[in-house]
């Protein structure tokens, strides 16, 4: 039995599907099992990483677990996992932990990695770069006028498809890649301007990126994210302005197939970019 936490998220939902396709028994925990749409084959238990009393039942009979990062609340899970004798945990982390200066995001994930290591549980860390799905935040602007506004349009990253993140995590779970830390990128270095262009080509509409002053864009981001996370993102974009992002072969090395391109990801989500704004 494999426990998947964060099973309705961008990565977790793909992990559940891929494990089922591999013939594995999958259990998930959720705050309200009645309101979550999950495949019928999945065992769904009420549970929450922030409620340690729910975790012994969730871990009963489990021999591997995918652990979604919830900052500041993993001690309860790790204690329950030790008591249950969990043989292997795969932690979703971030590529920021490997930066020369990890910044706020990297330090948050490093704290989780250190907690997992200190627990004594056999572990694998999956450290993705920026998710391609972060660009779904552009959908409203694309549907409502075709102009994406942001700062540092020439900043390059190598965003990765959550399907690929999930595929690496699944291989780590199935083959028990204990002691491995996988830094994942997509197959291309792309600026924000590049990515807006590719979405436009994919959905057959003329789109463009419009540069905003940093402080104006920062104020908009602060409506949905804490200041340290916003400043980390903006500093990271500033550091990559006019640069080429590093592209790593990890996805193909672990899974045996090429990573999804940004155009393939955009095609997979084309309906979301074509939807009419409310």
Beta strands, then each sheet from edge to edge (+ up, - down):
strand 1: 2-4
strand 2: 26-30
strand 3: 43-46
strand 4: 64-67
strand 5: 89-92
strand 6: 123-128
strand 7: 147-150
strand 8: 156-157
strand 9: 181-184
strand 10: 190-191
strand 11: 208-211
sheet 1: 3+ 2+ 1+ 4+ 5+ 6+ 9+
sheet 2: 7+ 11+
sheet 3: 8+ 10-
end
